Amino acid sequence: MLTIRKAELRDLKAVKAIDQLLFGADSYPLFVLRQLYDITGDYLLVAETGGEVIGYMLSHLDQAKSQGWLLSLGVLPAHRGKRIGEKLMAASMAAMEKQALPSYT
């Protein structure tokens, strides 16, 4: 069963592994992921199945400008084609819409 949830600190190594696999040299360093985890609040989400993190969505909310940014999205290749990315995106956008954001970038 797929679960979309807010990331926890213990998830960062799995998020880093997915990011590294998908984006290679352009992936976020672990310390940057930790900083983003600290500042993005509810906007670092993970997709989990069977206790394994298989995808993530990183977003940011700028309440002063009433804008949300969708920063990064990754799903392990073995789990693609199951609309997991779409579900992560929808959950992220729903979290931002609770703040009544009119736009996304």
C-alpha positions in Angstrom: 0.0 0.0 0.0 1.3 3.4 -0.9 1.5 6.1 1.7 2.3 9.8 1.1 3.4 11.5 4.2 5.5 14.4 5.6 9.2 13.4 5.6 10.8 12.7 8.9 14.5 13.2 9.7 15.2 9.5 9.4 14.0 9.7 5.8 16.7 12.0 4.6 19.2 9.3 3.7 16.6 7.6 1.5 15.7 10.9 -0.1 19.4 11.5 -0.8 19.8 8.1 -2.3 16.9 8.6 -4.7 18.1 12.1 -5.6 21.6 10.8 -6.2 20.4 8.0 -8.4 18.2 10.2 -10.5 20.2 13.4 -10.7 23.8 12.3 -10.2 26.2 15.2 -9.9 23.2 17.6 -9.8 21.7 16.0 -6.7 21.4 17.9 -3.5 24.2 17.3 -1.0 22.9 15.7 2.2 23.6 18.8 4.3 21.4 20.9 1.9 18.6 18.3 2.2 18.9 18.7 5.9 18.6 22.5 5.7 15.7 22.2 3.3 14.0 19.8 5.7 14.4 22.3 8.5 13.0 25.3 6.5 10.3 23.7 4.3 8.2 22.4 7.1 5.3 20.4 5.7 6.6 20.6 2.1 9.1 17.7 2.0 6.9 14.7 1.3 7.8 11.0 0.8 6.0 8.2 -0.9 6.4 4.9 1.1 5.4 1.4 0.4 6.3 -1.6 2.6 8.3 0.6 4.9 10.6 1.7 2.0 10.8 5.3 0.8 10.4 5.1 -3.0 9.9 8.7 -3.9 9.9 12.3 -2.6 8.6 15.8 -3.4 10.3 18.9 -2.2 8.4 22.2 -2.3 8.7 25.5 -0.7 6.1 28.1 0.4 6.8 31.8 0.3 3.9 33.2 2.2 5.0 36.8 1.8 4.7 36.5 -2.0 1.8 34.0 -1.9 3.8 31.6 -4.1 4.8 28.0 -3.9 7.8 26.4 -5.6 8.0 22.8 -6.6 11.7 22.2 -6.2 12.3 18.6 -6.8 10.4 15.3 -7.5 11.9 11.9 -7.7 10.5 8.3 -7.9 12.7 5.2 -8.0 12.7 3.8 -11.6 11.2 0.4 -10.4 8.1 2.3 -9.2 7.5 4.6 -12.1 4.3 4.3 -14.1 2.2 4.0 -11.0 1.3 7.7 -10.8 3.4 8.1 -7.6 4.8 11.4 -8.9 1.4 12.7 -9.6 0.2 11.7 -6.1 3.2 13.5 -4.5 2.6 16.6 -6.6 -1.1 16.6 -5.7 -0.4 16.2 -2.0 2.2 19.0 -2.1 -0.2 21.3 -3.9 -3.0 20.5 -1.5 -0.8 21.4 1.4 0.0 24.8 -0.2 -3.7 25.4 -1.1 -4.5 25.1 2.6 -2.5 28.4 2.8 -4.7 29.8 0.0 -1.9 30.2 -2.5 -2.9 31.6 -5.8 0.1 30.4 -7.9 2.8 27.8 -8.2 6.2 28.1 -9.9 
